[in-house]
Amino acid sequence: MEELTDEQLDALVTRREWEPYDSPLEPTFVYRGYDETGRLLYVGVTKQPEQRIKEHSGARWFRESERLDFAEFPTRRAALIAEQFVIDNHAPKYNSHNVRWGIGNKRRG
């Protein structure tokens, strides 16, 4: 499956059926780490990207990453939905592949 573009991630948050469940506006980022071949290693959510990346600096996925991408979302809920979508559909090497938010049902081994 292809990696999601920032535009595709942004499209996830425009779905009207999620609006009643969304949180107040609080800009939140989805970050993704890729290795030198472009393989997705890890996806996460944070409101403070610089601080969170510092916290990950010793993590194996971080040390293996050659590229980090960030996508901004208007709410934490929207970012969590996007994060879970990526986990469900792209099985990052270092994420646990559980379904946390009741919005997906795929599991990868």
C-alpha positions as a Markdown table, in Angstrom:
| # | Residue | x | y | z |
|---|---|---|---|---|
| 1 | Met | 0.0 | 0.0 | 0.0 |
| 2 | Glu | 1.3 | 3.5 | -0.8 |
| 3 | Glu | 2.3 | 5.9 | 1.9 |
| 4 | Leu | -0.3 | 8.7 | 2.6 |
| 5 | Thr | 0.5 | 12.2 | 1.4 |
| 6 | Asp | -0.1 | 15.2 | 3.7 |
| 7 | Glu | -3.1 | 16.0 | 1.5 |
| 8 | Gln | -4.6 | 12.5 | 2.1 |
| 9 | Leu | -4.0 | 12.8 | 5.9 |
| 10 | Asp | -5.6 | 16.2 | 5.8 |
| 11 | Ala | -8.6 | 14.7 | 4.0 |
| 12 | Leu | -9.2 | 12.3 | 6.9 |
| 13 | Val | -10.1 | 15.2 | 9.2 |
| 14 | Thr | -12.6 | 16.8 | 6.8 |
| 15 | Arg | -15.1 | 13.9 | 7.2 |
| 16 | Arg | -18.2 | 15.4 | 8.6 |
| 17 | Glu | -19.2 | 12.2 | 10.6 |
| 18 | Trp | -16.4 | 12.8 | 13.0 |
| 19 | Glu | -17.4 | 16.4 | 13.9 |
| 20 | Pro | -19.7 | 15.6 | 16.8 |
| 21 | Tyr | -16.8 | 13.6 | 18.5 |
| 22 | Asp | -14.1 | 16.1 | 17.9 |
| 23 | Ser | -12.2 | 18.0 | 20.6 |
| 24 | Pro | -11.8 | 21.7 | 20.8 |
| 25 | Leu | -9.3 | 23.3 | 18.4 |
| 26 | Glu | -5.9 | 22.4 | 19.6 |
| 27 | Pro | -3.4 | 22.1 | 16.8 |
| 28 | Thr | -1.7 | 18.7 | 17.0 |
| 29 | Phe | 0.9 | 17.0 | 14.7 |
| 30 | Val | 1.2 | 13.5 | 13.3 |
| 31 | Tyr | 4.9 | 12.7 | 12.8 |
| 32 | Arg | 6.3 | 9.8 | 10.8 |
| 33 | Gly | 9.8 | 8.4 | 10.7 |
| 34 | Tyr | 11.1 | 6.7 | 7.6 |
| 35 | Asp | 14.3 | 4.7 | 6.9 |
| 36 | Glu | 16.7 | 5.2 | 4.0 |
| 37 | Thr | 14.5 | 2.9 | 1.7 |
| 38 | Gly | 11.3 | 4.9 | 2.5 |
| 39 | Arg | 9.9 | 2.3 | 4.8 |
| 40 | Leu | 7.6 | 3.7 | 7.5 |
| 41 | Leu | 9.2 | 3.0 | 10.9 |
| 42 | Tyr | 7.0 | 4.8 | 13.3 |
| 43 | Val | 4.0 | 7.2 | 13.5 |
| 44 | Gly | 3.1 | 9.3 | 16.6 |
| 45 | Val | 1.0 | 12.3 | 17.7 |
| 46 | Thr | 2.1 | 15.3 | 19.7 |
| 47 | Lys | 1.2 | 18.9 | 20.4 |
| 48 | Gln | 4.9 | 19.8 | 20.9 |
| 49 | Pro | 6.9 | 18.3 | 18.0 |
| 50 | Glu | 10.3 | 19.6 | 19.1 |
| 51 | Gln | 10.0 | 18.3 | 22.7 |
| 52 | Arg | 8.5 | 14.9 | 21.6 |
| 53 | Ile | 11.4 | 14.3 | 19.1 |
| 54 | Lys | 13.9 | 15.0 | 21.8 |
| 55 | Glu | 12.1 | 12.4 | 24.0 |
| 56 | His | 12.4 | 9.9 | 21.2 |
| 57 | Ser | 16.1 | 10.6 | 20.4 |
| 58 | Gly | 17.2 | 7.3 | 22.1 |
| 59 | Ala | 14.5 | 5.2 | 20.5 |
| 60 | Arg | 15.5 | 2.6 | 18.0 |
| 61 | Trp | 13.1 | 3.8 | 15.4 |
| 62 | Phe | 14.5 | 7.3 | 15.7 |
| 63 | Arg | 18.1 | 6.2 | 15.3 |
| 64 | Glu | 17.1 | 4.2 | 12.1 |
| 65 | Ser | 15.1 | 7.2 | 10.7 |
| 66 | Glu | 16.6 | 9.1 | 7.7 |
| 67 | Arg | 13.5 | 11.3 | 7.3 |
| 68 | Leu | 10.8 | 12.7 | 9.6 |
| 69 | Asp | 7.6 | 14.1 | 8.2 |
| 70 | Phe | 5.0 | 16.2 | 10.1 |
| 71 | Ala | 1.4 | 17.0 | 9.3 |
| 72 | Glu | -0.6 | 19.5 | 11.3 |
| 73 | Phe | -4.3 | 18.8 | 12.3 |
| 74 | Pro | -6.7 | 21.2 | 13.9 |
| 75 | Thr | -7.6 | 18.9 | 16.8 |
| 76 | Arg | -6.0 | 16.1 | 18.8 |
| 77 | Arg | -8.9 | 13.8 | 17.9 |
| 78 | Ala | -8.3 | 14.4 | 14.2 |
| 79 | Ala | -4.6 | 13.6 | 14.6 |
| 80 | Leu | -5.4 | 10.4 | 16.6 |
| 81 | Ile | -7.7 | 9.3 | 13.8 |
| 82 | Ala | -5.0 | 9.9 | 11.2 |
| 83 | Glu | -2.4 | 8.2 | 13.3 |
| 84 | Gln | -4.6 | 5.1 | 13.8 |
| 85 | Phe | -5.4 | 5.0 | 10.1 |
| 86 | Val | -1.6 | 5.0 | 9.3 |
| 87 | Ile | -1.0 | 2.2 | 11.8 |
| 88 | Asp | -3.9 | 0.1 | 10.5 |
| 89 | Asn | -3.0 | 0.5 | 6.9 |
| 90 | His | 0.8 | 0.8 | 6.8 |
| 91 | Ala | 1.9 | -1.3 | 9.8 |
| 92 | Pro | 4.9 | 0.8 | 10.9 |
| 93 | Lys | 7.8 | -1.4 | 12.0 |
| 94 | Tyr | 7.9 | 0.0 | 15.6 |
| 95 | Asn | 4.3 | 0.8 | 16.4 |
| 96 | Ser | 2.1 | -1.6 | 18.2 |
| 97 | His | -0.7 | -2.3 | 15.8 |
| 98 | Asn | -3.6 | -2.3 | 18.1 |
| 99 | Val | -6.8 | -0.5 | 17.3 |
| 100 | Arg | -7.2 | 2.2 | 20.0 |
| 101 | Trp | -10.0 | 4.5 | 18.9 |
| 102 | Gly | -12.6 | 2.1 | 17.5 |
| 103 | Ile | -12.1 | 3.5 | 14.0 |
| 104 | Gly | -10.3 | 0.7 | 12.4 |
| 105 | Asn | -10.3 | -3.0 | 12.4 |
| 106 | Lys | -7.2 | -4.2 | 10.5 |
| 107 | Arg | -4.3 | -5.8 | 12.4 |
| 108 | Arg | -1.0 | -6.5 | 10.9 |
| 109 | Gly | 1.4 | -9.2 | 12.1 |
